[in-house]
Amino acid sequence: MRQTAFGIALSTIVLASGLTNPISSQPTAKKANQSKPVSTLSNQAVLASNYDTSELEKSVFEQINRYRASKGLSRLTLNSRISKQARIHSQNMANGKVPFSHNGFEKRVKSTLINYQNAAENVAFNQGYDDPADEAINGWIKSPGHLTNLKGNFNLTGVGVAVNKQGEVYLTQIFIRNR
């Protein structure tokens, strides 16, 4: 279910997580978590032109690694091929070419051309937040399925962010453990 925010004082965040095990080529866990708005802006909506998607991608990557380090987990290495696939997925969701979902996840992972043991994906979309990356990450941390992916035994990651004309911010993070 997609939520839409109307007015300038309402913010929305929607989350989804997915995990796959390539040995069986079947998703082993696929959970969707949708949450109600968790914060509001006071006077004005944040317009799409105010977001620097490359800065948001960098912020997601850095915050996730800080979180992992705080839990004694190894840092993830940012991989440009994974980020490219994450970015394409976020752009396709933002443009309405694909629904907000994990549809095509295994194809995205295989398109990285990385020989992998396992992979997972977190996606989020939100609207009306000063820091959409921070909102997505906070939502992921509070969600058991997303948290499993964040804390998983992965060593590579890629992040992609896209914003549409309505100011909706789509975020995709793919996690991979290579062989």
N, C-alpha and C positions, 0 to 999 in steps of 0.2 A: 504494500500500500504506500503510495507516494503522498507525502504531506506537502501542502503548499502554504506559504506564509503570506498573509495579506496585511497591508499596513506597514508602518515603519517601526512599530514597537514590538513586533513579533518575530522571533527567530526559530528556526527549525533545524533539527539534526536527525538524520536517518542513517542507520548503520547496517552493514551486512558483513559476515565473515565466511570464508570457505577454506577447506583443507582437503588436499588430495594426496593419495598415495599412488605413485606411478607404477608400482609393482603390479597392482591389480588394475590400474587404469580406471578405477572407480572412485568417486568421491567417498571418503571415509567419514567425513563430517561436514555438514553444510547447514549452517545456522543463520537465520536472519534475526536481527534484533532491531526493533524500531523503538525509538524513544520519543517522548514528548519534548517540546522545547525546554531547554534547560537554562536559558538566560535570555535577557532582552536587551535591546539597545534603547537609549533614552530618547534622543531627538531626531536622529536621521538614519535611514537605511544605508548600508554600505553598498556602493555601486560596484558593478563588475570591474569598471576601469580602475578602481582603487587597489586591486589585487595584482601583485607580481607573482605569477604562478611559479616561476623558478625559485623565488624566495620561499614560497609556501612549501615547495617540494624539499628544499634544503632544510627548512624548519622541521618538517615531519621526520626526515632522516636523522637529524641531530637529536631531536627529542626522544625518538625511539631508542637510539643508542644510549642516551643518558639514562633512560628508564631501565634498559637492560643492564647497564653497568651498576645501577643502584641495587639491582637484584643479584649481582654477582655473575651475570651472564656475559658471554663474549659479545664483543661489538660486531655489528654487521658491516660488510663491505658493500658500498654502493656500486652497482653494476649498470653501465649505460644501456646495455641491451635489455635488461629487465625494466629499467626506467622507461625505455622507449615503449615497451608493451603496456606498462601501467599508464603512461600518458595517453596512448592511443585509446585505451579503454575509457579513461576519464573523459577524453574529448568526445568519444562516441556516445557516452551517456549524457554529457552536457548538451550535445547537439540533437539528442532524441533519436539517434541511429540505432541504439540498443537500449533496452530497459535498464533501470537501475538494478543490477543483479551481477551474478557471477557467470552468466552465460558466456561460453567460450573460454573459460578459465584455462582448461588444459591446453587449448590451442595457443593461448598467450604464452604459457610456460614453454611449450615445445618450440614456439617461434624464437625464443631466446637462444636456441641452439646450445644450451648448457646441458651436459649430462648430469642429471639430478637424481637424488635419492627420494626427496620429498619436497613438497611445495605447498604454500598456503597463500591466501589473499584476504585482505581486509579492504572494504570499500565503505565510503561514507559520502553523504551529500548534506550540505547545510546551507543556510541562507540567513543573512542578517547579523553575522557575528563579526566583531572587530578582528578576531584572530581565528579564522576557520580551521587552520591546522591544529591549533591547540584544542578547539572544541571537539574535533574528530578524535584526536588522541585521547582526550579525557573520556570520551564516550567509549572508545575501544578498551581502555583500561578498566572501565566499570562493567564491561560485558564479558562474561566467562568465555564465550567462543572466540572473541577477538583477542582476549588476554592470552588464551592458549597459543594463538598464532604469534603474538608479540614475544612470548617467552619461549617459543619453540626452538628446537635444535636446528637452527638455520645459520648460515654464514654469509649469504648474499641477499641483497634486497634491491628493490627498485621502487621509486615513487613517481606517480604522475598526478598532476592537478590540472583541472580545466574549469573555466567559469563561463557560463552562458550569459546571454543578454538580460535575463531576468535576475542576475546576480546569484544564481545557485552555484555553489562550489562543489565540484565532484573530486574526490580523492581516492586514489587506488594505491595500495602498497602490496607488493608481491614479495614473498619470502621464499628463498630456495636454499636447500642443502645440496651442494654439488657432490658428485662422487669422487 
